[in-house]
Amino acid sequence: MKTRLFTTLISTLALTGICATSAQAFTFKTNYTTDANKWKGDIYLDSVEFGDKVHTDLALVNQANILQNDLWKGGDTGAASADKADFATVGLVEGNLTNAGAVQALGNRYLSSIIDTEEYGKFSMDIFFDQPVNNILAWERMNSDTSLMDIIALDADGKTIGNLLTLGKGAFGWAEAGYSLDTTEINNTQKVGSVGVSLADLGIGGKSIAGLRVSSKGAGYFGPDFKVVGVSVPEPTTVLGLGLVGAALAMSRRKKAQ
């Protein structure tokens, strides 16, 4: 009886651990390689480091659906557009952004290929990754340290789930990423910030997501210039839970053998 109670208790704790989540916004290290042009050239994302691990298997954007985007009419008008470093060989410059252009800008490992947003422009787009993810990594060129960007998770059917988060604000503020950018949109080099977002931050427990809805509300958001990738790593609570279940089963077998 005691063994059964103990086994049940451990199993319950394990299952609770599997489902339990807490806010886990995090900083991470960006490992990159530059060409001879440095911040004006190709900046390749080699890997990222967080949770005491180096992650090289990164999920890239492979689909985009622009829901709303202020029309570009030259100069600083419009909202989101594709941009790249002055001498970059990967990426594109596109004023009136298309779905294909958004994928071309975001769907690669070059940090020098981004989407640029004008200061007062409004946009909203759904982006999907080439594999399910449970962590989001975002970079933002800090031409204003108050640049904001809203994100909310998308499931496999493209439906929004969980919490709306505003990156660049409060606990989700941009931390310096260790590199800079000089793109066609600007005339100088500017530092880049980054922030990591977990499923818990997104209000989703124990499962992966397919993509994100990314948006800027215009006034007060100061034009986020961004890059986003996804990472899929085992949830620590899941590993703990499975370990506890295994320990309980092993103890039960030993008791029966006796």
N, C-alpha and C positions, 0 to 999 in steps of 0.2 A: 504493500500500500504506500509506504513511504517513497519507494522508488518511483511508482507511478505518479505520485504527487510532485516529486522533484522533477521528473521528466516533463510533466505538464507545465510546471512553473517555468522551466528553462525554455520550453517551446514557446510559451506565451511571451516571455521576455524577448526571445529572438524575433518573433513575428512583430512585436511592438517596435523593436529596433529597426526592422526592415522598413516599416511604414513611417517611422518618426523622422521628421526633418526640422531644421532650424535655419534661420537666415545665415547665409554663408558668403556674402559679397567678399571678394578677395582680390589681392594684388597678385601679379605674376611677372616673371622675367621674360622678356622678349629677346630671343636669340636670332640674329639676322646677319646677312652678308651684304655688303655694298660693292658696287663696281667703282671704277676710278673716279666717277663723277660724284660719289658719296651721296649727299642729301638731294642732289639734282638728278641722280641716276636711278638705276634699278636697286631696290632694297628687298632682298629675298628673305622671307620668313623661314628660318631653318627649324625652329622648335620653340616651345614655351615651357616654362618651369613653374609648377605650383604643386602643393601637396607633397613636397619632397621628391617629385618625379619629373623627368623630362618627357614631354609629350611631343611626338613627331607625327602621329597619325591625326591630322586635322581635317575636319569636315568643312568643305567649301560650298559656297552658294552655287547652285546649278539651275535655279529657277527664280524668276521674279515676276511680280504682277503689280504694276504701278496703279494705285487706286486713285490718287490725286497728286498733282504736281503743278505748281504755278508756272505759267508759260514763260519761257525765256525769250526776251525781245532784244537781247544784246546787253553788254555791260554787266552791271550787277543786278539785273532783273531776274525774275524766275525763282525757282527753288533749287531742287536737287539736279545735279548734272555730273557726268563722268569727268574725272580729272586725273592727271598723272604727273609725276616729276618731270621737270623740264626736258631731260635727256633720256627718260625711261624708254625702254624698248617694248615693255609689256603694259597694256592698259590702253585707254583712249581718251580723247577729249570730245565731249558731246554736249552741246547746249541743251536742246530739248531731249531729255533722257527717254530712251525706249526701254522696254523690258529686256531686250537682248543686250542693250548697252549697260544696264545695271548688272547683268550677269557677267559681262565682260570686265566691268570695273571691279566687282567684288569676288568673282569666282576664280581667283588665282592666289598664289602665296606671295605676291609682291605687295609689300606694304606701301610702295610708291604708287600703287594704283588704287584710287579711292573714289568715293562719291562726295562731291563738294556741294554744300548748301549755302545759298545766299542768306545774308543776315536776317532779312524779314520774310523770306520765302517759306511757304507751307507745302509739305508733301506727306504722303503716306504710301507705303509699299509693303507688300508681302514678299518675303524672301524665304527660300527653302534650301536645306542643305542636302548634300549627296549621301548622307547617312544620318540615322537618328542620333541626337546628342543630348547630353545632360549638363553641359556647361557651355556658357557663351563667353567669348573673349571679344572685347570691343576696343578699338583704338580711335582717337579723335585728335585732329590737328588743332592745337590750342592757340588759334589766333585770338581767341577770347577765352579766358579761364572760366567763363560761366556758360560756355556752349552746352546746350541740353539736347537730349534725344530720348524720345519715348519708345519703349519696346514692350511687347506682350507676346507670349508664346502662341504658336500655332500647332494644332495636332495634324495627324496625317491627312485629314479631310480638309485642312485649311481653315478650321474654325479656331477662333481665339479662345484660350483657356488661361486660367490663373490670374495673376495680378499685373496691372500696368505699372511699369517701373520707369522712372525718369533718370537716365544716366547723366552724370555730371552734377548731381545734386545730393547733398547730405552724405550718407554712407556710400553712395555710388559715385562719389566725386572722382575726377580723373587724377591718377598718379602718373608721374613722369615715366615714360616708357623706355627712355634711354637712347632715343634717336630723334632726328628732326626731318622736316620735309620742306622742299622748295618746289612748288608745282606751277603749272602754267597760269593758275588763277591769281598768283601772288608774285611779288617782286623781291621777296626776302625769305630767309630760312626761319621756320617756326618749329618749336618743340611739339612733340606728340605725347598725348596722355593715353592711359589705358585703364580698364577695369574689368574684372571677371565677375560673372553672375552665375549663381547656381540654380538648380531646380527649386530649391527652397525659397530663394529670393523671388522666383517667378510664381510662387504659390502652388507648386505642383509637387506632389509626393510620390516617389518611387517609380517614376516612369520617364521615358525619353520624350523629346519633342521633335517635330519635323522642321520647324522654322520659326520665324519671327515676323511680326508686323512692326515696322520701324517708321517713325514719323517725327516731324517737327511742326510745332504749332505757329511758327512764324515769330511775331513780336515777342521778345523776351527769351527766345531760344537761341538767338545769335548764330544761326547757321552752322550746325554740326557738320564737320568734314570727316568722314568715318570709313572704317573698315571693320568687318565682322567675320569671325570664323566660329566654328563649333568644335567641341571636344567631347568624346564619350569616354568616361572613366567609371570604374565600379564605385558605387556609393559605399562609403565606409560602414554605414549602419547595416547595409546588406551583407557585407563580408562578415561583420561581427555576428549578425543574426544567423547566418549559415554555419558559422563556427560553433555557436552555442547549441544549435540544433544537432550538429554532428557530435558534440561532446555528450549531449543528453542521450542520443541513440547508442553511443559506445558504452556509456555507463549502464544503460538498460540491458544490453547484450551481455556484459560481464556479469551482471546480477543473475540473469537467467542461466548462464553457464555454471554458476556456483550452485 
